[in-house]
Amino acid sequence: MTSAPRPSPQLDLEQCVAQFSTRYDHIYPRVLALISLSVKYPVLGDIAHLFAIKIDRVHCRGRFLEVMEEVHQDSLEEFSAALFDKYGRLNFDVVDHEYMKGSGVWNGYCRIGRTPYFACAPNNTRPSRMLAASDDVPAHQYLGPPGPPSMSTASDKDLAAHYPVHVIIAASALSVVAQALGAAHRRISGAATVNEQVIGQLIFTGYENDAAAVRRRDEDGLSPLHLAAQLLHLRAINALLSLPRDTGVHEDLHTRENANGDSPLESCEHMVRDEGQLMETVWRKWDGYPEHALNVVLTLRRAAGERIEEKDEEYIRKRKRGCTCGQCVAGWLSPRIKCRLFVTAEMFHDVMDACKPTFVSRRPLDPKLCGWCSAVDYIPAHVWPGLYKSFYQAYRLVVIAVAHVLGKPGDRCLPLPRVVPSALLSGEVKHYADHWSQDRAQFFFDKGGRVEYALNYITDVALDQSPLGDGWSDEIREDDEEWNALPKCTNDLAFVMARQQLGLDPSQKWGPYYFPWDMTGEVHMDDDDDNDDMLE
């Protein structure tokens, strides 16, 4: 017979010693820090450990998810992808999604939306503090229907028997991929393909043979309509929606009973956004959403009952580059990012005067006399031999010319490299700058200057002052009625896309260059192309 366990000794908290330590990530030390707490007790030694990860999103500069992925911690990557976008801001889903936002007041140590994660706000006045734990919403969970064959492990025969419409849609999508890859890849991984042109007839035949199949859900809760939306398969979507109303397919337009908690439209939009984000992350550039994907979104919106007045072509043109406010110039320059760039260009035209370097008459700028002028950091080394005082004054003119173009109405406000010189040389900016002259403006270009240097300077400073940087520009506008009246858009912080559209090729290296100078002022180029301040 065993004796009863002895009771644990009572601990005197006054004798506990807490020790903190901080270890910074070796790749991204300015972004990630591992904080550990250990509690020691006399005789017993270590009695408790607590670990936390501190993430400083400011230094990610639009690469938040990419950084989290490179850390190679699955739990951290899953956490980041579930809650944040590439800027480190909370995902739309946990803030505004009709279902996934959950209680909507989740900061008082409540669940964040319907995710498995919790958040705590120290501010006792937050609405979340009024929400009892018992009233918090549960995490989204989909257990699936009992007994269906697994889509990943079942035989082709079983899948075709139980999910005939799913199989038709998936096979048709494979056919499209096979055609894109070429004749040598007509069969992908041995999977049978279906000609996309006959998808409508095949779905109707599947419906006639098994009417329930057009709404049957797979193990993840995806109906055929959800699957077609995820695959951006417009022909399959139209075929399903053209079936008789009594099939109930149209009811699936509003159903979220699946693993992701998405309606077909939301599944489609997630897929489109994820593909765009992947392209921007991998290739550092993004050419906009494919037209066929936006056609799918438009079709599902109308089918769900949304009234869209615009013609298809206009709808697609406005949203190709991610615009959600409907007011982005050329589909990418939102009113807010336009305002950021305009204010920055105007302000730093003046800053360049107040902080101008010290020039020696008729000689290029001595690096030792740069002072606090950050603008010259955006001029590459090969141009410095021509960086005279006249060049610098013309550089200021280019900056104010960018502001002048941004202030124009409609599509004329795009400060493209081919547009700004015209505004500069024609004298449009002479009322903004008393130091303007055509010869002085031309001097900038004659000595190797490019509009892109000014655009790079302006966009970089605007980014640093935005919420992706120190947030200063938004703090000072907090009570600005004109700013607050501007519509919000997903493109409001899309500096990567804005730079690309303004001609700043992401495959090239742009300033600030931060050249190391020797005592003679000679430039020594650094072969290291890594200009990422997250590594500092």
N, C-alpha and C positions, 0 to 999 in steps of 0.2 A: 504494500500500500504506500503510495507516494504522499509526502507531506504537502500541506498547502503552501503555495508560494508566499515568500515573505513580502510584505508591503514595501513599495518603493520609498526610499527616504525622502523627507520633505526638503526641498531645495530652498536655500536662502538666496533670494534674487540679488541681494546686496553683494554676495560673493561671486556672482557670475561676471565673467570678463568677456566683453565682446570685441572681436577683432575684425576690422574691415580690410579688404584688399581689392585693388582694381587692376585688371589686366586688359590692355588695349589690343584690339585685333591687329595682327602684323601686316595685313594688306590695307585695311581701312581704319587706321587708328583714330581718325577724327569722326568716324561714324559709329563705331561699335566699341563698347567697353563692357567687359564681364566683371560684375561686382559680386564679391562673395563675402558672406558674414559667417563667422564661426563663433560659437559660444562655448567657453571653457568653464569648468567648475573644479575647485580643489579636489584632489584625489580621483574624481571621476574623469577628468580630462575633457575631451570634446563631447558636448551633449546635444548640440544642434548645429545644423548648417542651413544656410539659405543662399540661393544664387539668383541673380537678376541680370538682365542684359539691358544696358542703356543704349538707345539708338538715337543719334542726332541726325534727323532727317534733312536738316538744312544743307549739309555738305554733300548730299546725294545729287543735287542739281538735276532732277528729273530722271535719275537712274536708280531710284529706290529699290524697285523689284529686282533689277539686275544685280545690285550689290547684295541683296539678301540671298539671291540664288548662288552667288559666288562664294558665300561664306561656307557652303556645304554642310549646313545643319538642316535636316529635313523639317524638323518641328518649327524652326524659325522661318523657313521658306513658306511652309503651309500657313503659318500665322500671318505672314506679310501679305501673301496672295489673297487670303480670305478677307482681310480688313482694309488694305490700302491700294491706292493706284500707284502709277510709276513716279508720281511726285511725292509720295509719302502722305498724301491726304486720304482721309477716309473714303472708302468706296461709296459710290452712289447707293448701292444696295442697302447698306446698313444705316443710311441716313434718310433716304427718300423712297425706297422701294416699298410699294403698298403692303407687301407681305413680309419681306425679309428684314425690314427695319424693326420688327418686333414691337416692343413697348414704345420705342421712340424716345425714351428718357432713361438711357442706360448708363449714365456716368456714376451713379451713386452705388458703386459696386453691384451693378446689375449686368445682366447678359447684354452683350453688344449685338443688337439685332436678334437674329435667330442663330448666331454662330455659337460654337462651344467656348467662346472666350468672354471674359468679364472685364469690366473697367471700373475704376473708382475715382471719383472727383473729390478732392478735399474741401471744395466749396459747399458748405451746408445749405446754401440757398438754391442750389440746383434743383429743378423739378424732380429729378430722379430720387432725391432724398425723401420725397413724399410717397414713393412707390414701395409698398411692402414687398418683401421677398416672395411672399406667397402669391402676389399678384403679377410677378414677372412672367414673361412668356417662356415657354420651353424652347429648346434648340430645335431647329428644323431637323426632322428625322423621317426617312422614308424606309419602311421595312419591306415593301414590295409585296406583290400578290403571292399567295402560297403555291408552291409547286411548279412554276413555269420552268422550262429548260433554260439553262444559262446561255446567254448569247455568246459567251467566250469559250465555253467548253462543249456545248451540245454539237451533235453531228449535223452536217448540212441537211440531211433528210429530216431530222427532228425540227430544226429551225424552220425549214420550208413548210412543214406541216403545221407548226404552232404559230409562226409569225410570217405568213406568206407575204403580206403587204410590206412589212419591214424589210424582208429579204429582197423584194422587188426594188424598193427604193434604194437600198444600200448597193445592190448590184448595178443599178443604173448610174449611181454616183461614181462607182468604180469605172464604169465605161467611159465617163467623161474624163476621169483622170488618165485612163489608158490612152485615150485619143490625144490628150495633151502631151503624154510622154512619147508617143510615136508607136509605129507598128511593131517594134521589137518588144514592146511592153503591153501588148493587148490583154494579156492575162496577168493580173497583179497578185503575186503570192498564191497562184493557183486558183483564185476566186473567179467564179463565173461572172460575166458582165451582161448587162441588159442594154440594148440600144435605147438611148434617151428619147428618141423620137416616138417610140411606141409605149412610153411609160404610162400614158393616160389609159390606153386600152388594157394594158396589163393590170393596172390597179382596179379598173372597172370589172375585169374578169375575176380578179381576186375577191372583190366584193360580192359578185354573183355567186361564187363558190362558197364563200364563208363571210356572211354579212358582218359578223362580229369582229372580223380581223381588222377592219379599217379603224377600230377604236381600241383594239387590244393593246395592253401595256406590257412592255418587256420588264425584265427584272429591276431596271432602274426607274420604272414608271413612265417611260417614254412611249407615247402613242405614235402611230405613223406620222401624224402631223408634226409632232415634236421632232421626230427624227429628220423629216424632210427640212424643217426649219434649221436644225443644227447643221445639216449638210448644205444649206443654202440652195436647195433643189427646187427651183421655181416651178418647173413643169409638174413635179410630183405634188407640190402644194396646190397648184391650180386644179390638178386632177382630183385630189381629195376634196377640195372645197366645191367641186362641181357635182359631187355625188348627191343623191336625194337628201333633202333636209332631215328626213326621219332617221337617217343613219346616225345623227348626233355628232357628226364630225365637227360642225361649227361650235359645239359646246366645248370642244377641246381647245379652242382659241383662248379660253379663259381659265383653263385648268392648270394648277400648279402642283398636283399630286405626283411628284417625282423627286428623284434624289437631289436635284438642284433647286427645287422650289420655283421653277420658272414656267411661265407660259411659253407657247411657241415663239411669240414675238420676242420675249426676253431672252430665250435661248439663242435666237438668231442674232440679236444685238450683242450678246456676250461674245458669240463666236466672231462677229465682225470686229469688235473692239480688240479682242485678244489677238487676232491675226494682224491688225494694224500695229498693235503694241509690239508684237514679235518682230515685225519688219523693222520698226524703228530701233529696237534694241540690238538686233543682229547686224543690220546694215547701216545704222546711224542715219537713215533717211526713210521717208515714207511718201509714197506718191498718191496717197488717198485711198479711200475704200473702192473696191471694184464696183463697176456699174451694176453687174448682175446681183451683187449682195444688197445694194440699196434698192433694187427692184423687188427683192424678196421682202425687205423691211416694209416697203411701201405697200405691197400686196397684203401683208399680214395686218398692217395698221388699218387699211380700208376694210378688210374682212372682219376685223374686230369691232367695227362700227365707228372708227375715228373719221371725222369729216376733214378731208384735205382738199383745199381749194386749188392748190397749185397743179399745173400740168406735170406729168411725170418727169419730163426733161428738166424743168425748173427745180423740182424737188431734189433730183439727183445732183444737179449742178451746185445747189446751195449746201448740200450735206456731204459732198464727196470727201471733203477734208475735215470732217468731224464736227462741223458747226451744229450746235443745238439751239442757238438763239434765233436763227433765221436772219441775222443782220450782219454776218461776217462779210467783209468785202472780199470778193473773189473766193468766198467759201472758207477762208482761213484767218483773215485779219479781223479779230473780234473787236467790238467797240472798246473793251477794256484794255486789251493789249495795244491797240492803236493809241489810246490815251497814255499808257505807260511810256511808249516809245516817243510820243510827241513831247511830253513833259520832260523826259530825260534829255532829249536832244536840245530843247530850249534851255534847260537848266545848265547843262554841261558846256554849252556854247559860252555861257557866262563864267562857269567854273574854269574853263580853259584860259580865260582872260585873267581871272584873279590868281590862278596858280601857274601862270606861264613861266617857262624856264628862262634863265638868263642867257641871252644871246650876245655873242661878240660880233661887231659889225662886219658884214661880208664874209662871215665864216659859218660853216655848219655847226649845229649844236654840239657843244662839249658835253659828253655824258656826265661829267662831274657836276654840271650846272643844271641838271634836270629838275632838281628840287622835288616838289610834291606833285608834279604833273603826270598823272597816270595816263593821259591821252597818248603820250609818245610811246608808251609800252605796246601800243597797238600798231606801230609802224615797224615793219620787218627790217632786218639788218641791212639788206642790200639797198634800201632807200635812204638810210641815214646820211650818206655823203651829200645828199641834196637837201637835208633838213635845215634849211636856213630859216631866218625869222619870217621871210615872206612865205615860205612853205607852210610854216606853222599857222600864220594868219589865214592862209588859204584853207588849211585843214579846218580851222574854225568855221570858215564860210561853208564848207561841205556839210559840217554838222548842222548848221542853221538851215541849210538848204533841205536837208532831210526833214527837219521840223516843218519847214514851209510846205513841202509836198504832202506830209502827213495831215496837214491842216486843210487840204483841199477836199471838196465834196465827192461822194461816190467813188467809182473805181479810179479816179484820178489821184487818190490819196496814197497809192502804193509807191513807196520810195525805192524803186528799182534802180539798179546801177546804170541803166540806159536812160532813166528819166531825170535823175538828180542833176547830172551835168548840164542838161538843158535849162533847168530852173536856175542853176548857178551862173552859167555863162551869159544867159539872156538878161540878167540883172533883176530877176524876180525877187531876190533877197536883199537888194540894196537898201530897202526901207527897214530891214531888220538889223543890218550891220553897217555902221558908218565907215568901216574899213574896206568895203567892197570896191573892187575894180575888176574889169574883165581880164586885164593882164595878170593881176594878182591871182585870180581864180584859175587862169590857165597855167600859171606857174606850178601849181600843185600837181597837175597832170604831166607837165613837161619834165618834172623831176621824179617821176615814177609813182606818184600818188594814185590811189584808186578809191572810188566811192566805197568799195567793200571794207576798207580799213575803218572808215567812219561808222558804217553800219555795224561792223563787228564791235566797235567800242560802245556804241549806243545800246545795242541789244544785250551786251554783256553787263553793262552797268544797270540796265533796267531789270535784268534777271536777278542781279545781286540785291537789289532793293525790293524785290517782290517777295511773296511768301516762300519762294524757293531759295531765297537768300536770308537777309536779316529782317525782311518784312517792313522796313522803314516806310516805304512809300504808301503801304496800306494803312499803317498806323496814323500817319498824318492826315489821311483822307477819311478817317473813321466817321467824321461828322460832316463830310462834304456832300451836300445834297445832290449836286450835279453828278458826282462819281457814283453815289448810291443809286441814282436813277438809271444808270446804264444797265442793260440786261446782262445776266450772267451766262456764261457759255463754257463748254469744255475746252475751248481754244484760248481761254483767258490767260493760261500760263504755258501755252504751247510754243515756247521759245525755240525749241529744236526745229519745229516745222517752219516757224516764222523766219528763222535764219536761212533755212534751206530755200524758202520761196523768195527771199531777198538776194539770192545769189551766193550765199556763203556755203560753198560746196563742202559737205561734211568729210569728204575724203582728203581735203587739204588741211594743213595745220594753220590755225589762226591765232592771233595774239589773245591775251597779253604774252609777250615773248620773254620778258624778264631776262635780258641778256646779262651774262657776267662780263664786266668790263675790267681791263687791267688799268694800271695807273696812267697809261698813255691815252686811254680812251678808245683803244682798238677793240673791235667786237670779236669775241670768240664764240662761234656757234656751238651750241650743245647738241650732240647727236641724239640725245634722249628725247623722243617725241612725246613722252608722257607728261602732259600738262595738267594732270588731274589733282586738284587741291585736296581731294580726299586722302591722298597718300602722304600729305605733309604732316 
